[in-house]
Amino acid sequence: MTMTKGYERGAMIRALLSIAIVLLAGIAMATPSWVTLTPGQVAELTVGKLRIPYPEPARLSRITGDGFFKVRVQKSSGRVKQVEVLQTTGNALLDAAAVRGLRECRFRPGVLRSIKEVNPSSSDPFANEDCLLKVPVSFVLGKNGVITKGRHKGQPVSEAISGDAQEH
């Protein structure tokens, strides 16, 4: 009987260890491989000014929105390789404009941290050559530097945009 209890205890420990390993592997895979940037950091890290034109139909319809985009950049050249929507602005026109603008953007070469530096357990095939950035994009309507529509109505444009980036 003692032998059976010892076997059951050993089997229980092995099962618990297996569960713990699976959970830890899941946590490692869930670790984001990107760096979240504020609008100020985007301005510092880009070559030239990031320009994302406000789509005319959206502007005329007074559509606003804030979103986050995952941008894959080749570290050595600073060229954008891929852009994905992480959090939509809430409008397809605005999302498409942000993706187009970010694709044309160029970052300062050699300055950004690689995927491997951010997440050493990454299995991304280009983890040593590319970096992933989470970039905020806000489409706001303002007059004289003050937002006139949307959830930031009445706030200065610069204050509202920097506050959004810090929340995420």
Steps between C-alpha positions, in 0.01 A plus 500: 500500500786739575646430158169588332473830688858587407428420135182713507687788663775478235243491221326804652827693521584414137154613389532829690846561355366437150220751557748757639727459196208548261386810689850650504540432128169676438612801702828518306313486170255767621782746580467785250797540271431866430588830659213743559587852390354835599437760228812686618714189465361439151604856407851444641551163331376582151693652214301810412153557632245218507217616275166324504248699299149526645270338240284776354170305521568420868596860577192638325282251689679605821613143573772471764683206652803373687675174416815298549697339221771233504785611275778261397819689420827372358745618764800559272318713240210644701259398223148387593437144385146444629216681679208336681206644691526407869216722619275654240422870491139394462485597134630314193596823318712615794659157545591481131651853507706412807629178342594686178674780690691263725614289203659811346669596825873447551667454838855590592722204407673303773325673791208266571518187716466167321219256575758271663617782731142568612395135525796256512265200474354618169495243221451765230729411206617862471526566876859625474444723195155653558328690772131525580344826610156576638425844357207720607310694233232756581266673258360805678309804383616823652476872470781722628670198659192387697306182419146575386355147477538155653586376845773766547274794414630823654853371568810633329597265216853433633371418850233258377736311268777460758246392763364226271844353437576489874175312572608212278 
